[in-house]
Amino acid sequence: MSASVLIVGLGNPGSRYAHTRHNVGFMVVDALAEALKAEWSRPSSLYDLAEVRFAGRQALLAKPLTYMNESGKAAKKLVGQHKLSPQQVVCVVDEYNFPVGKVHLRPEGSDGGHNGITSMIEELGTPKFWRLRCGIDRRFGPGGLVDYVLSPFESSDSDNLSLMLTRGVDALKLIMRLGPQQAMQQINRTESAA
């Protein structure tokens, strides 16, 4: 069975970055892999990979090892190897315009100033891939973005962070089951109600 979707969690490799806001993408795909009892492997110097099955569908989970600014290289290689289209890619990414706890799915768009998304657009050659955006809040002043995203979540965020990881996993399961187009309304409607 070939993969119906490639889920790319964005983050930076290494223990130094493991719990930072910029690594929410890694956190969500790790949580999904754990929920579906999948094992990570390192078939390439560009990414860690896990294969998961849910609701009769197969998906690939990837965590780029290139640091955020070159995340798209892993996605490009995997899309080529597995004969996927960019529209079958779901990128899990941190979003400072949302409060911690919120997740939102969108089908395409600009990079929004996010270097990982910039790299994905450049390497895939299109902005038309899915983004599951996970809130990290906007508690920084002018010029403070880089330090903010590379800092750990605060202890006061722990409940909302746990909630967001659960919502992220649920959203990705829904995407695997229904496909992103059908899943989008349900994911975003749930979020609006919350």
N, CA, C and O of each residue as an XYZ file, in Angstrom:
776
protein
N       0.863     -1.197      0.000
C       0.000      0.000      0.000
C       0.895      1.242      0.000
O       1.781      1.377      0.844
N       0.659      2.133     -0.941
C       1.485      3.341     -0.990
C       0.893      4.410     -0.077
O      -0.296      4.399      0.241
N       1.756      5.325      0.330
C       1.327      6.372      1.263
C       0.356      7.327      0.585
O       0.547      7.716     -0.567
N      -0.686      7.697      1.315
C      -1.653      8.653      0.777
C      -1.271     10.084      1.141
O      -1.755     11.040      0.535
N      -0.387     10.222      2.150
C      -0.013     11.560      2.592
C       1.376     11.523      3.228
O       1.759     10.549      3.876
N       2.109     12.597      3.026
C       3.402     12.796      3.678
C       3.226     13.921      4.697
O       2.900     15.053      4.340
N       3.447     13.592      5.965
C       3.290     14.567      7.049
C       4.681     14.977      7.515
O       5.432     14.165      8.055
N       5.012     16.240      7.300
C       6.345     16.744      7.638
C       6.241     17.672      8.845
O       5.664     18.756      8.758
N       6.800     17.240      9.962
C       6.856     18.108     11.131
C       8.068     19.013     11.023
O       9.177     18.536     10.783
N       7.875     20.309     11.195
C       9.016     21.224     11.106
C       9.615     21.465     12.488
O       8.899     21.587     13.481
N      10.934     21.528     12.526
C      11.641     21.766     13.775
C      13.137     21.776     13.524
O      13.592     21.699     12.383
N      13.882     21.870     14.593
C      15.339     21.805     14.538
C      15.791     20.557     15.282
O      15.279     20.267     16.363
N      16.756     19.802     14.713
C      17.203     18.579     15.374
C      18.089     18.886     16.591
O      18.674     19.963     16.704
N      18.165     17.914     17.482
C      19.069     18.038     18.620
C      18.368     18.421     19.908
O      17.336     19.093     19.901
N      18.955     17.975     21.027
C      18.325     18.173     22.336
C      18.208     19.643     22.713
O      17.312     20.016     23.470
N      19.102     20.482     22.196
C      19.073     21.909     22.525
C      17.740     22.555     22.129
O      17.267     23.480     22.789
N      17.144     22.055     21.046
C      15.920     22.670     20.503
C      14.656     21.875     20.826
O      13.550     22.299     20.493
N      14.821     20.722     21.475
C      13.719     19.753     21.565
C      12.420     20.334     22.123
O      11.337     19.979     21.657
N      12.514     21.215     23.107
C      11.292     21.692     23.775
C      10.958     23.143     23.436
O      10.168     23.785     24.128
N      11.572     23.655     22.358
C      11.327     25.048     21.990
C      10.050     25.194     21.174
O       9.546     24.231     20.597
N       9.545     26.412     21.139
C       8.280     26.682     20.422
C       8.388     26.341     18.933
O       7.423     25.888     18.318
N       9.579     26.566     18.362
C       9.780     26.317     16.930
C       9.690     24.827     16.603
O       9.581     24.450     15.436
N       9.736     23.977     17.636
C       9.743     22.536     17.410
C       8.393     21.875     17.616
O       8.308     20.656     17.761
N       7.342     22.675     17.630
C       6.003     22.116     17.799
C       5.671     21.105     16.696
O       4.968     20.126     16.948
N       6.161     21.329     15.499
C       5.933     20.373     14.404
C       6.494     19.000     14.730
O       5.834     17.986     14.501
N       7.724     18.961     15.270
C       8.318     17.694     15.704
C       7.479     17.065     16.814
O       7.230     15.859     16.814
N       7.046     17.905     17.765
C       6.287     17.387     18.912
C       5.003     16.697     18.457
O       4.656     15.630     18.962
N       4.297     17.308     17.498
C       3.022     16.738     17.027
C       3.248     15.422     16.285
O       2.525     14.453     16.520
N       4.246     15.372     15.389
C       4.464     14.107     14.653
C       5.014     13.025     15.578
O       4.728     11.844     15.380
N       5.800     13.410     16.588
C       6.247     12.431     17.586
C       5.052     11.855     18.343
O       4.981     10.651     18.592
N       4.116     12.733     18.703
C       2.919     12.289     19.432
C       2.072     11.359     18.568
O       1.515     10.384     19.074
N       1.969     11.648     17.273
C       1.213     10.782     16.361
C       1.904      9.428     16.217
O       1.252      8.385     16.256
N       3.219      9.450     16.052
C       3.968      8.194     15.923
C       3.779      7.339     17.180
O       3.602      6.124     17.093
N       3.819      7.980     18.333
C       3.634      7.253     19.597
C       2.220      6.679     19.691
O       2.032      5.533     20.099
N       1.229      7.489     19.308
C      -0.166      7.040     19.379
C      -0.421      5.837     18.470
O      -1.218      4.956     18.791
N       0.275      5.817     17.327
C       0.059      4.733     16.358
C       1.155      3.672     16.432
O       1.263      2.807     15.563
N       1.971      3.760     17.496
C       3.017      2.765     17.772
C       3.961      2.564     16.591
O       4.291      1.435     16.226
N       4.384      3.673     16.006
C       5.316      3.628     14.875
C       6.744      3.850     15.364
O       6.975      4.547     16.352
N       7.681      3.258     14.667
C       9.104      3.398     15.000
C       9.764      4.377     14.032
O       9.505      4.352     12.829
N      10.619      5.237     14.576
C      11.394      6.152     13.726
C      12.652      5.454     13.215
O      13.280      4.678     13.936
N      13.010      5.738     11.975
C      14.282      5.263     11.415
C      14.982      6.453     10.756
O      14.385      7.517     10.593
N      16.232      6.270     10.383
C      16.983      7.344      9.722
C      17.540      6.818      8.402
O      18.722      6.488      8.309
N      16.675      6.738      7.371
C      17.120      6.198      6.086
C      17.951      7.190      5.278
O      18.522      6.829      4.249
N      18.018      8.418      5.732
C      18.720      9.471      4.992
C      19.310     10.461      5.989
O      18.810     10.603      7.105
N      20.369     11.136      5.583
C      20.941     12.195      6.427
C      20.034     13.426      6.445
O      20.258     14.356      7.218
N      19.005     13.426      5.586
C      18.108     14.584      5.500
C      16.928     14.506      6.464
O      16.355     15.539      6.809
N      16.543     13.283      6.916
C      15.315     13.177      7.717
C      15.261     11.887      8.519
O      15.899     10.890      8.178
N      14.479     11.933      9.598
C      13.992     10.735     10.281
C      12.627     10.414      9.690
O      11.881     11.317      9.312
N      12.298      9.120      9.609
C      11.069      8.703      8.931
C      10.345      7.641      9.753
O      10.968      6.770     10.360
N       9.018      7.735      9.757
C       8.182      6.684     10.354
C       7.020      6.427      9.408
O       6.488      7.352      8.793
N       6.631      5.161      9.297
C       5.464      4.807      8.479
C       4.330      4.436      9.423
O       4.506      3.634     10.340
N       3.168      5.027      9.187
C       2.014      4.757     10.055
C       0.812      4.318      9.221
O       0.677      4.657      8.045
N      -0.056      3.547      9.883
C      -1.317      3.146      9.256
C      -2.446      3.561     10.181
O      -2.358      3.418     11.401
N      -3.500      4.074      9.582
C      -4.681      4.441     10.366
C      -5.891      4.425      9.440
O      -5.836      4.965      8.335
N      -6.967      3.818      9.879
C      -8.219      3.758      9.103
C      -7.985      3.229      7.689
O      -8.584      3.705      6.725
N      -7.099      2.235      7.585
C      -6.837      1.620      6.286
C      -5.959      2.439      5.363
O      -5.748      2.058      4.212
N      -5.447      3.549      5.843
C      -4.569      4.408      5.029
C      -3.157      4.373      5.590
O      -2.943      4.156      6.783
N      -2.207      4.591      4.701
C      -0.824      4.658      5.137
C      -0.301      6.079      4.946
O      -0.627      6.742      3.962
N       0.499      6.532      5.881
C       1.121      7.851      5.771
C       2.584      7.751      6.150
O       2.992      6.861      6.896
N       3.358      8.671      5.626
C       4.762      8.816      6.011
C       4.874     10.014      6.930
O       4.323     11.077      6.644
N       5.586      9.846      8.033
C       5.902     10.969      8.919
C       7.380     11.274      8.763
O       8.211     10.366      8.748
N       7.705     12.547      8.648
C       9.107     12.927      8.490
C       9.467     14.081      9.408
O       8.679     15.001      9.628
N      10.695     14.003      9.943
C      11.277     15.110     10.701
C      12.596     15.478     10.020
O      13.571     14.736     10.138
N      12.645     16.614      9.307
C      13.882     17.013      8.638
C      15.026     17.194      9.638
O      14.816     17.661     10.758
N      16.224     16.822      9.224
C      17.410     16.937     10.071
C      18.317     18.079      9.623
O      19.468     18.178     10.046
N      17.783     18.929      8.770
C      18.595     19.954      8.101
C      18.565     21.309      8.799
O      19.158     22.263      8.296
N      17.906     21.418      9.915
C      17.567     22.694     10.538
C      16.476     23.369      9.707
O      16.296     23.096      8.520
N      15.768     24.253     10.382
C      14.527     24.825      9.855
C      14.671     25.415      8.452
O      13.823     25.191      7.589
N      15.744     26.166      8.231
C      15.872     26.932      6.985
C      15.995     26.072      5.738
O      15.850     26.577      4.625
N      16.263     24.773      5.904
C      16.406     23.889      4.741
C      15.452     22.692      4.828
O      15.702     21.638      4.243
N      14.363     22.877      5.565
C      13.392     21.789      5.772
C      12.870     21.204      4.466
O      12.602     20.005      4.384
N      12.727     22.039      3.454
C      12.128     21.609      2.193
C      12.917     20.542      1.461
O      12.356     19.812      0.644
N      14.230     20.436      1.742
C      15.054     19.440      1.037
C      14.577     18.025      1.339
O      14.528     17.173      0.452
N      14.224     17.785      2.609
C      13.712     16.462      2.985
C      12.383     16.187      2.285
O      12.163     15.099      1.753
N      11.501     17.190      2.294
C      10.190     17.022      1.658
C      10.332     16.743      0.166
O       9.646     15.880     -0.380
N      11.221     17.475     -0.484
C      11.426     17.293     -1.932
C      11.905     15.873     -2.243
O      11.426     15.233     -3.179
N      12.857     15.396     -1.440
C      13.387     14.045     -1.679
C      12.300     12.995     -1.488
O      12.169     12.079     -2.300
N      11.522     13.128     -0.419
C      10.475     12.138     -0.130
C       9.353     12.172     -1.163
O       8.847     11.126     -1.570
N       8.967     13.367     -1.583
C       7.929     13.504     -2.618
C       8.385     12.809     -3.900
O       7.603     12.110     -4.544
N       9.653     13.002     -4.266
C      10.196     12.354     -5.470
C      10.258     10.841     -5.340
O       9.844     10.111     -6.240
N      10.781     10.380     -4.211
C      10.951      8.940     -3.994
C       9.618      8.195     -3.992
O       9.513      7.094     -4.532
N       8.616      8.794     -3.390
C       7.338      8.104     -3.196
C       6.267      8.526     -4.206
O       5.094      8.174     -4.079
N       6.705      9.288     -5.206
C       5.819      9.708     -6.304
C       4.549     10.382     -5.795
O       3.439     10.061     -6.218
N       4.746     11.329     -4.874
C       3.634     12.097     -4.314
C       3.579     13.458     -4.978
O       4.552     13.905     -5.585
N       2.436     14.114     -4.860
C       2.324     15.493     -5.335
C       2.437     16.421     -4.120
O       2.194     15.985     -2.995
N       2.801     17.689     -4.326
C       2.833     18.617     -3.195
C       1.498     18.699     -2.458
O       1.467     18.975     -1.259
N       0.389     18.460     -3.172
C      -0.932     18.516     -2.543
C      -1.166     17.348     -1.569
O      -2.145     17.343     -0.821
N      -0.251     16.354     -1.586
C      -0.322     15.238     -0.634
C       0.591     15.467      0.575
O       0.762     14.579      1.411
N       1.167     16.651      0.656
C       2.073     16.989      1.758
C       1.314     17.829      2.789
O       0.650     18.807      2.447
N       1.427     17.428      4.045
C       0.901     18.220      5.167
C       2.087     18.613      6.036
O       2.795     17.757      6.568
N       2.291     19.899      6.169
C       3.404     20.432      6.942
C       2.871     20.884      8.301
O       1.937     21.683      8.362
N       3.451     20.382      9.387
C       3.018     20.761     10.736
C       3.981     21.826     11.249
O       5.185     21.594     11.356
N       3.431     22.993     11.563
C       4.290     24.168     11.767
C       3.783     25.034     12.914
O       2.584     25.088     13.188
N       4.724     25.714     13.580
C       4.356     26.652     14.654
C       3.794     27.947     14.049
O       4.213     28.377     12.975
N       2.843     28.553     14.757
C       2.161     29.767     14.265
C       1.992     30.749     15.422
O       1.220     30.496     16.347
N       2.718     31.874     15.369
C       2.654     32.824     16.490
C       1.419     33.715     16.458
O       1.172     34.460     17.407
N       0.648     33.651     15.390
C      -0.596     34.436     15.349
C      -1.751     33.725     16.049
O      -2.848     34.277     16.144
N      -1.518     32.511     16.538
C      -2.544     31.751     17.253
C      -2.120     31.540     18.699
O      -0.926     31.441     18.984
N      -3.086     31.471     19.621
C      -2.750     31.150     21.003
C      -2.306     29.692     21.129
O      -2.665     28.849     20.307
N      -1.529     29.410     22.159
C      -1.134     28.026     22.421
C      -2.408     27.204     22.642
O      -3.268     27.573     23.442
N      -2.510     26.094     21.926
C      -3.695     25.242     22.029
C      -4.471     25.161     20.730
O      -5.159     24.172     20.476
N      -4.366     26.199     19.899
C      -5.155     26.223     18.660
C      -4.416     25.519     17.524
O      -3.211     25.700     17.349
N      -5.149     24.716     16.755
C      -4.623     24.171     15.504
C      -5.577     24.561     14.375
O      -6.783     24.691     14.583
N      -5.019     24.746     13.179
C      -5.815     25.219     12.039
C      -5.185     24.671     10.772
O      -3.967     24.733     10.599
N      -6.007     24.138      9.890
C      -5.514     23.572      8.627
C      -5.835     24.511      7.475
O      -6.960     24.991      7.339
N      -4.828     24.765      6.649
C      -5.072     25.569      5.438
C      -4.365     24.927      4.247
O      -3.334     24.272      4.406
N      -4.932     25.120      3.041
C      -4.434     24.386      1.886
C      -3.204     24.983      1.202
O      -2.486     24.266      0.504
N      -2.951     26.251      1.384
C      -1.808     26.886      0.719
C      -1.637     28.276      1.301
O      -2.307     28.631      2.271
N      -0.750     29.062      0.723
C      -0.575     30.428      1.194
C       0.870     30.853      1.131
O       1.727     30.128      0.626
N       1.133     32.050      1.655
C       2.500     32.565      1.665
C       3.278     31.881      2.791
O       2.734     31.052      3.521
N       4.554     32.239      2.920
C       5.353     31.634      3.995
C       5.090     32.294      5.345
O       5.483     31.760      6.383
N       4.421     33.460      5.341
C       4.102     34.145      6.592
C       5.328     34.498      7.413
O       5.239     34.670      8.629
N       6.494     34.608      6.739
C       7.723     34.930      7.454
C       8.355     33.736      8.147
O       9.293     33.901      8.927
N       7.855     32.534      7.875
C       8.388     31.325      8.511
C       9.424     30.676      7.587
O       9.098     30.267      6.472
N      10.675     30.584      8.059
C      11.758     30.101      7.201
C      11.574     28.653      6.759
O      11.996     28.277      5.665
N      10.949     27.844      7.604
C      10.697     26.460      7.212
C       9.726     26.372      6.052
O       9.918     25.581      5.129
N       8.680     27.187      6.102
C       7.700     27.220      5.004
C       8.328     27.814      3.743
O       8.044     27.360      2.634
N       9.182     28.829      3.912
C       9.904     29.396      2.762
C      10.672     28.302      2.036
O      10.617     28.205      0.811
N      11.390     27.478      2.795
C      12.177     26.391      2.212
C      11.280     25.351      1.547
O      11.609     24.842      0.475
N      10.160     25.035      2.170
C       9.217     24.074      1.575
C       8.709     24.580      0.227
O       8.655     23.828     -0.746
N       8.336     25.867      0.177
C       7.834     26.454     -1.075
C       8.922     26.408     -2.156
O       8.657     26.050     -3.304
N      10.138     26.774     -1.773
C      11.243     26.797     -2.749
C      11.534     25.397     -3.287
O      11.665     25.213     -4.497
N      11.635     24.416     -2.398
C      12.031     23.072     -2.809
C      10.913     22.324     -3.537
O      11.177     21.575     -4.478
N       9.663     22.525     -3.101
C       8.543     21.851     -3.776
C       8.112     22.593     -5.039
O       7.400     22.052     -5.884
N       8.560     23.838     -5.147
C       8.262     24.620     -6.350
C       6.852     25.164     -6.406
O       6.387     25.587     -7.464
N       6.161     25.157     -5.260
C       4.780     25.643     -5.212
C       4.395     25.925     -3.760
O       4.906     25.281     -2.844
N       3.493     26.891     -3.550
C       2.955     27.085     -2.203
C       1.742     26.194     -1.928
O       1.133     26.285     -0.863
N       1.394     25.337     -2.883
C       0.161     24.547     -2.767
C       0.424     23.216     -2.071
O       0.387     22.151     -2.688
N       0.692     23.306     -0.767
C       0.736     22.131      0.094
C       0.029     22.525      1.387
O      -0.139     23.709      1.678
N      -0.380     21.528      2.150
C      -1.199     21.783      3.344
C      -0.341     22.189      4.524
O       0.790     21.726      4.668
N      -0.886     23.063      5.378
C      -0.185     23.456      6.604
C      -1.117     23.262      7.792
O      -2.205     23.837      7.837
N      -0.692     22.455      8.746
C      -1.400     22.355     10.019
C      -0.656     23.286     10.979
O       0.431     22.975     11.466
N      -1.277     24.430     11.231
C      -0.619     25.477     12.022
C      -0.982     25.336     13.500
O      -2.156     25.230     13.855
N       0.026     25.338     14.344
C      -0.139     25.096     15.777
C       0.322     26.326     16.551
O       1.455     26.782     16.393
N      -0.558     26.853     17.382
C      -0.317     28.131     18.032
C       0.819     28.124     19.059
O       0.943     27.199     19.862
N       1.635     29.166     19.016
C       2.696     29.332     20.031
C       2.560     30.689     20.733
O       3.379     31.037     21.583
N       1.521     31.451     20.370
C       1.258     32.762     20.963
C       2.293     33.797     20.494
O       3.284     33.464     19.844
N       2.032     35.041     20.842
C       2.848     36.134     20.322
C       3.323     37.020     21.477
O       2.988     38.202     21.554
N       4.100     36.427     22.359
C       4.562     37.171     23.526
C       5.989     37.672     23.323
O       6.901     37.299     24.061
N       6.165     38.510     22.328
C       7.495     39.083     22.087
C       7.333     40.476     21.493
O       6.313     40.782     20.875
N       8.329     41.302     21.682
C       8.306     42.662     21.162
C       9.085     42.764     19.867
O       9.514     41.749     19.319
N       9.274     43.995     19.366
C      10.022     44.214     18.124
C      11.402     43.568     18.195
O      12.141     43.756     19.161
N      11.736     42.802     17.154
C      13.051     42.166     17.078
C      13.201     40.947     17.970
O      14.284     40.366     18.040
N      12.125     40.542     18.661
C      12.236     39.441     19.608
C      11.800     38.086     19.097
O      11.813     37.111     19.849
N      11.409     38.001     17.818
C      10.824     36.759     17.288
C      11.777     35.572     17.392
O      11.385     34.508     17.869
N      13.026     35.741     16.950
C      13.958     34.604     16.904
C      14.195     34.032     18.301
O      14.119     32.819     18.500
N      14.481     34.901     19.263
C      14.700     34.422     20.632
C      13.447     33.741     21.169
O      13.530     32.743     21.885
N      12.295     34.288     20.820
C      11.028     33.747     21.325
C      10.788     32.327     20.800
O      10.493     31.420     21.578
N      10.912     32.135     19.491
C      10.589     30.811     18.932
C      11.627     29.767     19.325
O      11.331     28.572     19.338
N      12.850     30.213     19.648
C      13.900     29.272     20.039
C      13.981     29.093     21.551
O      14.937     28.515     22.066
N      12.962     29.598     22.262
C      12.869     29.413     23.713
C      11.825     28.349     24.013
O      10.909     28.132     23.220
N      11.959     27.683     25.159
C      10.972     26.667     25.528
C       9.629     27.303     25.875
O       9.558     28.481     26.227
N       8.580     26.515     25.772
C       7.275     26.944     26.264
C       7.385     27.221     27.762
O       8.194     26.610     28.461
N       6.563     28.146     28.240
C       6.546     28.436     29.670
C       5.712     27.382     30.398
O       4.847     26.739     29.803
N       5.985     27.216     31.691
C       5.247     26.197     32.462
C       3.745     26.477     32.458
O       2.932     25.558     32.543
N       3.389     27.760     32.358
C       1.958     28.121     32.332
C       1.272     27.666     31.043
O       0.044     27.647     30.965
N       2.068     27.297     30.031
C       1.509     26.824     28.756
C       1.258     25.320     28.754
O       0.693     24.796     27.793
N       1.666     24.611     29.813
C       1.727     23.145     29.710
C       0.377     22.508     29.408
O       0.297     21.582     28.601
N      -0.691     22.996     30.051
C      -2.010     22.404     29.797
C      -2.452     22.635     28.361
O      -2.941     21.721     27.697
N      -2.278     23.871     27.884
C      -2.684     24.184     26.514
C      -1.792     23.497     25.488
O      -2.252     23.137     24.405
N      -0.523     23.315     25.823
C       0.381     22.598     24.921
C      -0.059     21.135     24.809
O      -0.112     20.586     23.709
N      -0.371     20.510     25.937
C      -0.852     19.117     25.902
C      -2.130     18.997     25.082
O      -2.294     18.059     24.302
N      -3.035     19.959     25.268
C      -4.281     19.989     24.514
C      -3.992     20.111     23.020
O      -4.619     19.441     22.200
N      -3.028     20.982     22.672
C      -2.698     21.205     21.265
C      -2.084     19.955     20.636
O      -2.374     19.639     19.482
N      -1.247     19.249     21.375
C      -0.667     18.014     20.835
C      -1.765     16.988     20.576
O      -1.741     16.286     19.565
N      -2.725     16.906     21.488
C      -3.865     15.998     21.292
C      -4.675     16.415     20.070
O      -5.033     15.584     19.237
N      -4.959     17.717     19.972
C      -5.716     18.209     18.806
C      -4.946     17.993     17.506
O      -5.532     17.659     16.476
N      -3.634     18.184     17.563
C      -2.808     17.970     16.374
C      -2.860     16.527     15.916
O      -3.010     16.252     14.726
N      -2.734     15.595     16.869
C      -2.810     14.167     16.542
C      -4.188     13.829     15.978
O      -4.288     13.125     14.973
N      -5.241     14.319     16.610
C      -6.601     14.067     16.120
C      -6.789     14.615     14.705
O      -7.409     13.973     13.857
N      -6.244     15.814     14.463
C      -6.361     16.427     13.133
C      -5.642     15.586     12.080
O      -6.164     15.383     10.984
N      -4.453     15.101     12.407
C      -3.699     14.300     11.440
C      -4.376     12.958     11.184
O      -4.356     12.463     10.057
N      -4.971     12.368     12.209
C      -5.736     11.124     12.010
C      -6.924     11.373     11.079
O      -7.227     10.559     10.207
N      -7.582     12.501     11.280
C      -8.724     12.857     10.435
C      -8.279     13.051      8.987
O      -8.965     12.630      8.055
N      -7.126     13.691      8.808
C      -6.563     13.895      7.465
C      -6.264     12.553      6.803
O      -6.536     12.359      5.618
N      -5.703     11.631      7.580
C      -5.417     10.308      7.018
C      -6.709      9.586      6.636
O      -6.766      8.907      5.611
N      -7.729      9.734      7.452
C      -8.981      8.999      7.221
C      -9.787      9.588      6.074
O     -10.300      8.847      5.236
N      -9.908     10.914      6.025
C     -10.808     11.576      5.071
C     -10.096     12.258      3.904
O     -10.720     12.577      2.892
N      -8.797     12.478      4.049
C      -8.093     13.355      3.121
C      -8.173     14.785      3.633
O      -9.148     15.138      4.297
N      -7.170     15.626      3.342
C      -7.131     16.968      3.936
C      -8.298     17.870      3.557
O      -8.760     18.662      4.378
N      -8.781     17.758      2.316
C      -9.865     18.647      1.890
C     -11.119     18.442      2.736
O     -11.736     19.402      3.197
N     -11.481     17.185      2.929
C     -12.679     16.886      3.724
C     -12.440     17.125      5.218
O     -13.347     17.523      5.949
N     -11.216     16.875      5.649
C     -10.901     17.022      7.071
C     -10.868     18.489      7.498
O     -11.134     18.805      8.658
N     -10.544     19.382      6.566
C     -10.297     20.785      6.906
C     -11.470     21.434      7.633
O     -11.289     22.062      8.677
N     -12.668     21.281      7.083
C     -13.836     21.930      7.701
C     -14.051     21.444      9.122
O     -14.342     22.227     10.027
N     -13.903     20.139      9.303
C     -14.134     19.556     10.622
C     -13.078     20.053     11.623
O     -13.407     20.413     12.753
N     -11.831     20.067     11.202
C     -10.743     20.517     12.087
C     -10.946     21.980     12.461
O     -10.878     22.346     13.634
N     -11.194     22.805     11.460
C     -11.281     24.247     11.721
C     -12.591     24.632     12.421
O     -12.642     25.611     13.166
N     -13.643     23.852     12.170
C     -14.920     24.119     12.853
C     -14.786     23.778     14.337
O     -15.284     24.516     15.187
N     -14.127     22.682     14.649
C     -13.882     22.280     16.037
C     -13.106     23.365     16.754
O     -13.385     23.701     17.904
N     -12.119     23.908     16.042
C     -11.290     24.950     16.623
C     -12.091     26.227     16.893
O     -11.920     26.882     17.921
N     -12.959     26.558     15.953
C     -13.783     27.774     16.130
C     -14.676     27.646     17.360
O     -14.858     28.596     18.121
N     -15.228     26.442     17.532
C     -16.099     26.202     18.679
C     -15.327     26.300     19.988
O     -15.834     26.778     21.002
N     -14.060     25.822     19.931
C     -13.222     25.850     21.135
C     -12.846     27.281     21.465
O     -12.141     27.524     22.444
